[in-house]
Amino acid sequence: MGRAFEFRKGRKMKRWDRMSKDFTRIGREIVMAVKESGPNPDTNSRLRTAMQNAKGVNMPKDRVEAAIKRASSKEEKDYQEVVYEGYAPHGVAVVIETATDNPTRTVANVRMYFNRGNGALGTAGSSDYTFTRKGVFKLAAEGLDLEELELELIDAGAEDVYADQEEDEHGNEKHYIVVETAFTDFGQMQKALEEKGLNVVSAQLQRVPNTTVHLEGEQLEEVMNLIEKFEDDDDVQAVYHTLG
């Protein structure tokens, strides 16, 4: 019983850590969106997307409103979006997207993680070419027919439509329909989903690997430990890798 309790406790802590990280990441997205195009989501599609994503991770409404208010203040920090590229051990390509108010601190941390994890920080273009940028929309699956939805979204640029599932912060299984588009069709798809009144849980521009590297045992653990170091850094918004 003691081990089972510790296991459940550990999983709960991981879910709460993930939720806290999501709130920080989306809070920065909101700030950057407001500073870029203002606090009105009706005329700011990036802010609208960030607010959708906030809802998808159950970020409280008051926290969203507070982030928008802070972003409208001249005293709020400016965040720079900086992308770092490199390689983890065993030939796994890694791309790290950051939003930082101190690029010097961020690059020092990224380099440290690579060095300590037996990887290497590269230059621009050194690993990004192994990924394709795509728009990825996650919809609540309830009440939706997968095949019918796919037909409806082809004209808006849908390249792939498929079912997916994952656990939420309470450990409950959630079912989704994922829609992938070309990078250039992101805005068009976002508009189409809004017009259809669909429940969009998240909308993101992601880097999808063109090929993957399969690892097992200690090699897999070594790469996963490095990826977790990046993901735990507050300045990091997303980590993409070719680990299959």
PyMOL commands that set and color helices and strands:
alter all, ss='L'
color gray80, all
select helices_A, chain A and resi 2-37+45-56+61-71+89-91+103-116+128-130+146-156+183-195+217-232
alter helices_A, ss='H'
color red, helices_A
select strands_A, chain A and resi 80-87+93-100+120-121+131-140+158-167+173-182+200-209+236-241
alter strands_A, ss='S'
color yellow, strands_A
deselect
rebuild
show_as cartoon
